Amino acid sequence: MSGGFDQRPGAGMTTSDLGPPTTPAGPGKSTLTAGALPRTTGDIPPAAAATPKQAPGDSAAADSPPPALSMTALAEAATETSATSATEASTTPAGPTAAEPAAVNAPATAAAPDDAAPAPALPPAPSVPIPGIVRVTARDGLRVRRTPDSTKRDNVMGGVAYHEELEAHARQGDWLAVTYRMQTAYVHGGYVEAAPPSPTASPPHPAPTPPVPTAPATATAAPAHATGAAAPSPPAPSTGAAAATAASASPATAAGTWSPPAGAKLEDPQLLALVAKVRDPKLDQLVRDLAGVLALERSLRKTKSLETRYEVKGKDRENMVAGIGVVRHALDVLANASDPNVTAFKVAVNHKLEEIAPYHHQLNISTVESYGGWSTCNLTSLAMSLEVIGKNASAYPASEHKKLLAVASAFKSDIAQARLAANGTGTDISSLQGLRLPDFLELAAVVEFLTSDEPTHDQIVAAATHAVASKTNAAFLKQLARKFGAEAKDKTVTWDTSKNAKQNRATRDALQDYGSQHRGDGSHGIEQLSTARNVAEKETDPKRKAAARKHYEALLAGQHAALDGEGIEADLSLQTYKAAVTREFGPELDAGRGVIAGLYMHWTRLYGIDADRILVQDPGAWNRTEINLTWAEARAMGYFWANIVIS
């Protein structure tokens, strides 16, 4: 695999292409490397799934359940459009209650033959809040359909696993309209319940009472992100308990305990100029915490290298994320929110934190990796979007630690190979919380499919197989984000405000199709072109820069049609595309939210927008760590056809 780029699946492949390991996994070994899975990657399923073939248990008589979601069942159900074998109406009770949890691989009732008597009536739909989050109660999974009709076989889009969550936005009789793979789909309401509230992360405790205010520092405004200017020292601490300094303030956050570096000073002239215009007694502590975060980032930046895939490393990584959480909270509680000076300061700080939040390459542990690798851009982009709002492994609920430890024990050999672990590669909680967040999320993804605090090895293996299939699903990524106390929502772009919803959906589909034609990868297409342009722009050696520019121009000669919008300009002009992205995502970045940006078959994290380009952290390649894309490049790659916002 040249250049560290991820491999792409063939056209039309969906999560159905995932199959189980062909041999049992040994103790401590990743289940997903024990046998061949016929899939190289599954970053984003196509929006329109192909009509599925009949799967075991999807009989003509009714929606009787298919085999349970075990490894064997997954192998048999490889023709389903979802790797989770699903049922809609079971001949067994609708699912476990809170007092009667079911194992992931609980046995299912056998499917009825085609000439069987009519199936039992579907159960009545319970009352659930609409709109709202619902979760599946059917032990063997639940079918997702294009239309609210269980008598048809050709309307099955896929399936969702037991206790997987969906966003329901309308009711149609006993059916619920839900969002599935970025489309409106239907599930029968008799097999879902209102999802329990997400665990709420403990907010940081109030900042210590600041020192006696001193006259604000004055500074001349400078261009954004300027650094290195002389900065005034923070106020001298008094001798009282209120004398909080960057060295002594250590508020606990959902991302762990924040330990500011001693003596950190805010050095950004633009931020200093904005600070001088804000009047708030809590501002001094916020500024000291912000100075500490920026100081840590400068120190961590020195640890980046090709060896680390340009990720930062060391214990300060987790500390910096904790500090981001403290600063985010302090911004939220600033007084005079309607003051334009306060607004400008908050936006500037949010943009700075978007810029410095840790990058992760998708070279992760193999616990939920698909065969062939490079299929976890989904979890990696989620990790980056959680850290930009100040959440890391310490935000994961303690109530799940027992299951997490069981999963870690089963996959200890994977963990032993973890890169850049801050606290070693053991399987105790401290070590796990020091893993890179994408690695931790792989373990947490498996936990989502466990119902027992003391799962068996087979149950863990089955849960990992579920996680492999589910990691490509946006609903599952949102479910996982909520486990960390975050809010997560789909972000569907209204491309043209003069058009109706149906017309905008058609535009989205056209964008996805255009991306499928032109995105390419590290060896061809617009991805190769944009990488070559960034390399040429960033090169400082004159001779190498000239060679890089020549290489880029040679590639550009073959991509003019794609960049000019041949085939999409009539549906989505570049001007309309740019205006829509700026309108829809500018406010999200201003508010400091994590934006997972979907392009064709891939996820990245958006961290900036300007007049000429978008800025993204692309987990797929070390040389796309912080890459800029022209608007024409972004459109040609299908950027923003699917998106998730984390807050």
C-alpha positions in Angstrom: 0.0 0.0 0.0 1.9 3.0 -1.3 2.3 6.1 0.7 0.2 4.9 3.7 -3.1 5.5 2.0 -6.1 3.4 2.8 -7.5 0.9 0.4 -10.9 1.4 -1.1 -13.6 -1.2 -1.6 -15.0 -2.0 -5.0 -17.9 -0.1 -6.4 -21.2 -1.0 -4.7 -19.7 -2.8 -1.8 -21.6 -2.3 1.5 -21.3 -3.7 5.0 -22.8 -6.9 3.7 -19.3 -7.7 2.3 -18.1 -8.3 5.8 -17.8 -11.9 6.8 -16.6 -13.7 9.9 -13.3 -15.2 10.7 -13.0 -18.6 9.2 -11.2 -20.0 12.2 -11.7 -19.3 15.9 -9.6 -16.7 17.5 -7.1 -17.8 20.0 -6.9 -16.3 23.5 -5.6 -12.7 23.4 -5.7 -12.6 19.6 -7.8 -10.3 17.5 -10.8 -12.2 16.2 -10.6 -10.3 13.0 -7.1 -11.4 12.0 -7.9 -15.1 12.6 -9.4 -15.5 9.2 -10.1 -13.7 6.0 -12.8 -11.1 5.8 -13.7 -10.3 2.2 -13.5 -6.6 2.6 -10.6 -4.2 2.6 -12.3 -1.1 4.0 -15.7 0.1 5.0 -15.4 3.8 5.7 -18.9 5.0 4.6 -21.5 2.8 3.1 -23.0 4.1 -0.2 -26.2 6.1 0.4 -28.4 3.8 -1.7 -28.0 0.2 -0.8 -28.6 -2.4 -3.5 -31.8 -4.5 -3.2 -30.7 -7.4 -0.9 -31.0 -11.0 -1.7 -33.1 -13.2 0.5 -31.2 -13.9 3.7 -31.7 -16.9 6.0 -34.9 -16.3 8.0 -36.3 -13.6 5.6 -39.1 -15.9 4.5 -42.1 -15.2 2.3 -44.4 -16.0 5.1 -43.4 -13.1 7.4 -40.6 -11.4 9.1 -39.5 -14.3 11.2 -36.0 -14.1 12.7 -32.9 -15.2 10.9 -30.1 -17.0 12.7 -28.6 -15.2 15.7 -25.8 -12.7 15.2 -23.0 -15.1 15.7 -19.9 -15.7 13.5 -21.6 -18.5 11.7 -24.8 -16.5 11.1 -22.7 -13.6 9.7 -21.1 -15.9 7.2 -24.5 -17.2 6.0 -25.9 -13.7 5.9 -23.2 -12.1 3.8 -25.7 -11.2 1.1 -27.6 -8.9 3.4 -27.0 -5.2 2.9 -26.0 -5.0 6.5 -23.5 -7.4 8.2 -25.9 -7.5 11.1 -28.4 -10.2 10.3 -31.8 -8.6 11.3 -35.3 -9.5 12.0 -38.4 -7.3 12.2 -41.1 -9.4 13.6 -40.0 -12.3 15.7 -42.0 -15.4 16.7 -40.4 -14.9 20.1 -41.0 -12.0 22.5 -40.0 -8.6 21.2 -36.8 -8.5 23.1 -35.3 -8.4 26.6 -36.5 -6.1 29.2 -34.2 -4.1 31.5 -34.5 -6.9 34.0 -33.9 -9.6 31.5 -30.8 -8.9 29.4 -30.1 -11.2 26.5 -26.8 -12.4 25.3 -25.6 -11.1 22.0 -25.6 -14.6 20.5 -28.9 -15.8 22.0 -30.5 -18.6 19.9 -33.2 -17.5 17.5 -36.3 -19.2 16.3 -35.9 -20.9 13.0 -37.2 -19.2 9.9 -40.5 -20.3 8.4 -40.4 -21.9 4.9 -42.0 -20.1 2.0 -45.2 -22.1 2.2 -45.7 -21.7 5.9 -48.8 -20.3 7.5 -49.0 -16.5 7.9 -46.7 -15.3 10.6 -48.0 -14.0 13.9 -49.1 -10.4 13.9 -46.4 -7.8 14.6 -46.5 -6.5 18.2 -48.0 -3.1 18.8 -45.7 -0.2 18.8 -44.9 1.3 22.2 -45.2 5.0 22.8 -41.8 6.6 22.3 -41.0 10.3 22.0 -40.8 11.6 18.5 -38.4 13.0 17.5 -36.0 11.1 19.7 -33.5 8.3 20.0 -34.8 4.7 20.0 -32.9 1.5 20.5 -33.6 -2.0 19.2 -35.2 -4.5 21.6 -35.2 -7.5 19.2 -32.5 -9.9 20.4 -31.6 -11.0 16.9 -31.6 -7.5 15.4 -34.1 -5.6 13.4 -34.6 -5.1 9.7 -34.5 -1.6 8.2 -36.8 -1.0 5.2 -37.3 1.6 2.5 -41.0 1.6 3.0 -43.2 0.8 6.1 -44.3 -2.6 4.8 -43.3 -6.0 6.2 -44.9 -8.0 3.4 -42.3 -7.0 0.8 -39.0 -8.6 0.3 -37.4 -6.0 -2.0 -37.6 -3.1 0.4 -35.0 -4.3 3.0 -32.1 -1.9 3.2 -30.2 -3.7 5.9 -30.4 -4.3 9.7 -29.4 -3.0 13.1 -28.2 -5.0 16.0 -29.8 -5.5 19.5 -29.5 -2.3 21.5 -28.2 -0.3 18.6 -29.7 3.2 18.5 -31.5 5.1 15.7 -32.8 8.6 15.4 -36.6 8.4 14.9 -38.2 11.5 13.4 -41.8 10.6 12.5 -44.4 7.9 13.1 -46.5 6.2 10.4 -48.9 3.8 12.1 -46.9 1.2 13.9 -43.8 2.2 12.0 -41.1 4.7 12.8 -39.3 6.8 10.2 -35.6 6.8 11.1 -32.4 8.0 9.7 -30.3 5.1 8.4 -27.2 5.5 6.3 -28.1 9.2 5.9 -31.5 8.3 4.4 -35.0 8.1 5.7 -35.9 4.5 6.4 -38.5 2.6 8.4 -38.4 0.1 11.3 -41.3 -1.5 13.1 -42.1 0.3 16.3 -42.9 -3.0 18.1 -39.2 -3.8 18.4 -37.8 -0.6 19.7 -37.9 1.4 22.9 -36.9 4.9 24.0 -33.1 4.9 24.4 -32.0 5.5 28.0 -30.4 8.9 28.6 -26.7 9.2 27.7 -24.4 9.1 30.6 -23.7 12.7 31.6 -20.1 13.6 32.0 -19.3 15.4 35.2 -18.8 19.1 34.4 -15.6 20.7 35.5 -15.9 22.3 38.9 -16.1 26.0 38.9 -12.8 27.7 38.3 -11.1 28.9 41.5 -11.8 32.5 42.5 -9.5 34.6 40.4 -6.9 37.0 41.9 -7.8 40.6 42.4 -8.3 41.9 38.8 -5.5 44.0 37.4 -5.6 46.3 34.5 -6.0 44.3 31.3 -3.0 44.0 29.1 -3.2 45.9 25.8 -1.9 44.6 22.6 -2.1 45.6 18.9 -4.2 43.3 16.8 -2.2 41.0 14.6 -3.1 38.5 11.8 -4.9 35.4 13.0 -2.7 32.7 14.5 0.4 34.9 14.9 2.7 33.7 17.6 5.8 34.6 19.4 5.0 38.2 20.3 6.0 39.4 23.7 3.2 38.9 26.2 2.6 40.4 29.6 3.0 38.1 32.5 -0.2 36.8 34.2 -1.2 38.7 37.4 1.0 38.1 40.3 -0.7 35.6 42.7 -1.7 36.8 46.1 -1.1 34.8 49.2 -4.7 33.8 49.6 -6.5 30.7 48.4 -7.9 32.8 45.6 -4.5 33.1 44.1 -4.9 30.5 41.4 -2.1 30.3 38.9 -1.5 28.1 35.8 0.7 25.9 38.0 -1.8 25.4 40.8 -5.2 25.2 39.1 -6.1 21.6 38.4 -9.9 21.3 37.8 -11.2 17.8 37.2 -12.9 17.4 33.8 -14.6 14.7 31.9 -11.3 14.2 30.1 -9.4 13.8 33.4 -7.5 16.1 35.7 -6.0 19.2 34.2 -2.5 20.0 35.3 -1.4 23.3 33.7 2.3 23.7 33.0 3.9 26.2 35.3 4.5 29.7 34.1 2.6 29.4 30.8 1.8 32.8 29.2 -0.6 33.6 26.4 1.5 34.7 23.5 -0.9 35.0 20.6 -1.3 38.7 19.7 -4.8 38.3 18.3 -6.1 36.6 21.3 -4.4 39.1 23.6 -6.1 42.0 21.8 -9.4 40.3 22.2 -8.8 39.5 25.9 -8.2 43.2 26.5 -11.8 44.0 25.4 -13.6 41.5 27.6 -14.7 42.3 31.2 -15.4 39.2 33.3 -14.0 38.1 36.7 -13.6 34.6 35.4 -11.5 35.7 32.4 -8.1 35.6 34.1 -8.3 31.9 35.0 -9.6 31.1 31.5 -6.6 32.9 30.0 -4.1 31.0 32.2 -5.7 27.7 31.3 -5.7 28.6 27.6 -2.0 29.6 27.9 -1.3 26.2 29.5 -3.1 24.3 26.6 -1.2 26.3 24.0 2.1 25.7 25.8 1.5 22.0 25.9 0.7 22.0 22.2 3.9 23.7 21.3 5.8 21.1 23.4 3.9 18.2 22.0 4.4 19.4 18.4 8.1 18.6 18.8 7.2 14.9 19.2 5.7 14.6 15.7 7.7 12.6 13.2 7.3 10.2 10.4 7.8 7.5 12.9 4.7 8.7 14.8 2.8 9.3 11.6 2.9 12.9 12.6 0.9 12.3 15.7 1.9 13.7 19.1 3.0 11.4 21.8 3.6 11.4 25.6 1.5 11.8 28.8 0.9 15.5 28.0 -1.3 14.5 25.1 -4.1 13.5 27.5 -3.4 16.5 29.7 -3.8 18.8 26.8 -7.2 17.3 26.0 -8.2 17.7 29.6 -7.1 21.4 29.3 -9.2 21.8 26.2 -12.2 20.6 28.2 -11.5 23.1 30.9 -11.2 26.0 28.5 -14.4 24.9 26.6 -16.3 25.0 29.9 -14.9 28.3 30.9 -16.0 29.8 27.5 -19.5 28.5 28.0 -19.9 30.3 31.4 -18.5 33.7 30.4 -20.8 36.5 31.3 -22.3 39.0 28.8 -22.7 36.5 26.1 -24.4 39.0 23.9 -21.4 41.4 24.0 -19.7 41.4 20.6 -16.3 41.4 22.2 -17.1 38.3 24.2 -18.5 36.6 21.0 -15.4 37.5 19.1 -13.1 36.2 21.8 -15.0 32.9 22.1 -14.9 32.4 18.3 -11.2 33.1 18.2 -10.5 30.7 21.0 -12.7 28.0 19.5 -10.8 28.3 16.1 -7.5 28.0 17.9 -8.6 24.9 19.7 -9.9 23.4 16.4 -6.4 24.1 14.9 -4.3 22.5 17.7 -6.5 19.4 18.7 -4.6 16.2 18.3 -4.4 14.4 14.9 -4.6 10.6 14.7 -3.5 8.4 11.8 -5.8 5.4 11.3 -3.0 2.9 12.0 -4.9 1.5 15.0 -5.0 -1.7 16.9 -6.7 -4.5 14.9 -9.5 -5.4 17.3 -12.3 -4.2 15.0 -10.3 -3.9 11.9 -11.6 -5.4 8.7 -9.4 -7.9 6.9 -6.8 -6.0 4.9 -6.9 -3.1 7.3 -7.4 0.6 6.9 -11.1 0.5 7.7 -11.2 2.6 10.9 -11.2 6.1 9.6 -14.7 6.2 11.1 -13.5 5.7 14.7 -10.4 7.7 14.2 -12.3 10.7 13.0 -14.7 10.3 15.9 -11.7 10.3 18.2 -10.4 13.5 16.8 -13.8 15.1 17.1 -14.2 14.1 20.7 -10.8 15.4 21.6 -11.5 18.8 20.0 -14.3 19.3 22.5 -12.1 18.1 25.4 -13.2 14.5 25.8 -10.8 11.5 26.0 -10.9 8.1 27.5 -11.3 9.4 31.0 -14.8 10.6 29.9 -15.9 7.0 29.4 -18.4 6.0 32.1 -17.0 3.9 35.0 -20.2 1.8 34.8 -18.7 0.2 31.6 -15.2 -0.4 33.0 -15.9 -4.0 34.0 -16.9 -4.9 30.4 -14.1 -2.9 29.0 -11.5 -4.8 31.1 -13.0 -8.1 29.9 -12.7 -6.9 26.3 -9.1 -5.7 26.9 -8.2 -9.1 28.4 -9.5 -10.9 25.4 -7.6 -8.6 23.0 -4.5 -8.1 25.1 -2.2 -9.1 22.2 -3.7 -6.3 20.1 -3.2 -3.8 22.9 0.4 -5.0 23.3 1.0 -3.7 19.8 -0.6 -0.3 20.4 1.3 2.7 19.1 2.1 5.8 21.2 0.5 4.5 24.4 1.1 7.0 27.2 0.8 4.7 30.1 2.1 1.4 28.7 0.2 -1.4 27.0 -1.3 -3.3 29.9 -4.9 -4.1 30.3 -5.6 -2.2 33.6 -7.8 1.0 33.4 -4.8 3.4 33.8 -3.1 1.8 30.8 -6.3 1.7 28.7 -6.9 5.4 29.4 -3.4 6.2 28.1 -4.1 4.6 24.7 -4.6 6.8 21.7 -8.3 7.5 21.7 -8.9 5.6 18.4 -7.5 2.5 20.0 -9.6 3.0 23.1 -12.7 3.5 20.9 -12.1 0.1 19.3 -12.5 -1.5 22.7 -15.5 0.6 23.6 -17.1 -0.3 20.3 -17.0 -4.0 21.3 -18.5 -3.1 24.7 -21.6 -1.7 23.0 -22.6 -5.2 22.0 -22.1 -6.9 25.5 -25.0 -7.2 27.9 -23.2 -9.0 30.7 -20.5 -7.5 33.0 -18.8 -10.9 32.9 -19.0 -11.9 29.2 -17.7 -15.2 27.9 -14.9 -15.3 25.4 -17.5 -16.3 22.7 -19.7 -13.4 23.6 -16.8 -11.0 23.3 -15.8 -12.5 19.9 -19.4 -12.1 18.7 -19.5 -8.5 20.0 -16.3 -7.7 18.2 -17.8 -9.1 15.0 -20.8 -6.8 15.5 -18.5 -3.9 16.0 -16.7 -4.5 12.8 -20.0 -4.3 10.9 -21.4 -1.4 12.9 -18.4 1.0 12.8 -19.3 2.1 9.2 -22.8 3.2 10.4 -23.2 6.8 11.3 -25.9 6.0 13.9 -23.4 3.7 15.7 -20.7 6.4 15.7 -23.2 8.8 17.3 -24.2 6.2 19.8 -20.6 5.8 20.8 -20.0 9.5 21.1 -22.9 9.8 23.5 -21.2 7.2 25.7 -18.6 9.9 26.4 -21.2 12.5 27.4 -21.1 14.2 24.0 -24.0 15.2 21.9 -24.0 13.9 18.3 -26.2 14.7 15.3 -26.3 14.2 11.6 -25.6 17.3 9.6 -27.4 17.2 6.3 -26.6 20.1 4.1 -29.3 22.2 2.4 -27.3 22.8 -0.8 -29.7 25.2 -2.4 -32.1 27.2 -0.2 -34.3 27.8 -3.2 -34.9 24.1 -3.7 -37.1 21.7 -1.8 -35.9 18.8 0.4 -36.3 16.2 -2.4 -34.3 18.3 -4.8 -31.6 18.8 -2.2 -31.4 15.1 -1.6 -30.9 14.6 -5.3 -28.1 17.1 -5.2 -26.5 15.2 -2.3 -26.7 12.0 -4.2 -25.2 13.6 -7.3 -22.3 14.8 -5.1 -21.7 11.4 -3.7 -21.7 9.9 -7.2 -19.3 12.6 -8.4 -17.0 11.8 -5.5 -17.1 8.1 -6.5 -15.9 9.0 -9.9 -13.1 11.4 -9.0 -11.9 10.9 -5.4 -9.4 8.2 -6.1 -6.7 7.5 -3.5 -3.0 8.0 -2.9 -2.1 6.7 -6.4 -4.7 8.4 -8.6 -7.5 10.9 -8.7 -8.1 14.1 -6.8 -6.8 12.7 -3.6 -3.4 12.2 -5.2 -3.6 15.6 -6.9 -4.4 17.5 -3.7 -1.7 15.7 -1.8 0.9 16.6 -4.4 -0.3 20.3 -4.3 0.1 20.4 -0.5 3.5 18.9 -0.7 4.6 21.4 -3.3 3.2 24.3 -1.3 4.9 23.3 2.0 8.3 22.4 0.6 11.0 24.9 1.5 14.0 23.6 -0.3 14.0 25.4 -3.7 15.1 22.4 -5.7 12.7 19.9 -4.2 9.9 22.5 -4.4 10.4 22.9 -8.1 10.3 19.1 -8.6 7.2 18.8 -6.4 5.5 21.6 -8.4 6.4 19.9 -11.7 4.9 16.6 -10.4 1.7 18.4 -9.3 1.3 20.2 -12.7 1.7 16.9 -14.5 -1.1 15.4 -12.4 -3.3 18.5 -12.8 -3.2 18.1 -16.6 -5.4 15.1 -16.3 -7.9 16.5 -13.7 -9.2 19.7 -15.3 -12.5 18.2 -16.1 -13.1 16.9 -12.6 -12.1 20.2 -11.0 -14.2 22.2 -13.5 -17.2 20.2 -12.5 -18.0 18.5 -15.7 -21.0 16.3 -14.9 -22.0 18.2 -11.7 -21.8 21.9 -12.3 -25.5 22.0 -13.5 -26.6 20.2 -10.3 -24.2 21.9 -7.9 -22.2 24.9 -9.0 -19.0 25.6 -7.3 -20.3 28.9 -6.0 -23.4 27.2 -4.6 -21.2 24.4 -3.0 -18.9 26.9 -1.4 -21.8 29.1 -0.1 -23.6 26.1 1.4 -20.6 24.6 3.2 -19.6 28.0 4.6 -23.2 28.7 5.7 -23.7 25.2 7.3 -20.4 24.5 8.9 -19.0 28.0 9.7 -21.2 28.3 12.8 -20.3 24.8 13.9 -16.6 25.7 13.9 -17.3 29.1 15.5 -19.0 27.2 18.3 -16.0 24.8 18.8 -17.8 21.7 17.7 -16.2 18.6 16.2 -17.2 18.1 12.6 -16.8 14.7 11.0 -16.8 15.4 7.3 -17.9 12.6 5.0 -16.5 12.3 1.5 -16.8 9.3 -0.8 -16.1 6.2 1.2 -14.1 8.0 3.9 -14.4 10.2 7.0 -12.1 13.1 8.1 -12.3 15.9 10.6 -13.0 19.4 9.3 -11.2 22.1 11.3 -11.2 25.3 9.2 -12.8 27.1 6.3 -11.6 30.2 4.5 -12.4 32.0 1.3 -10.3 29.6 -0.9 -10.1 26.3 0.9 -11.2 23.9 3.6 -8.8 22.5 6.2 -9.1 18.9 7.3 -7.3 16.3 9.3 -7.3 13.2 7.2 -6.6 10.0 9.2 -6.0 8.0 6.0 -2.4 9.1 5.3 0.5 10.6 7.3 1.1 13.2 4.5 -2.5 14.4 4.8 -2.2 15.2 8.5 -3.4 18.8 8.2 -4.3 19.2 4.6 -6.0 22.1 2.7 -8.3 21.4 -0.2 -9.5 23.9 -2.7 -13.2 24.1 -3.1 -13.0 22.4 -6.5 -11.0 19.6 -5.0 -13.4 19.1 -2.1 -16.4 19.0 -4.5 -14.7 16.5 -6.8 -14.0 14.2 -3.8 -17.6 14.3 -2.7 -16.9 16.2 0.5 -19.9 16.9 2.9 -22.4 14.5 1.3 -22.6 13.0 4.8 -21.5 14.6 8.1 -21.7 14.3 11.9 -21.4 17.1 14.4 -20.1 16.4 17.9 -20.6 18.8 20.8 
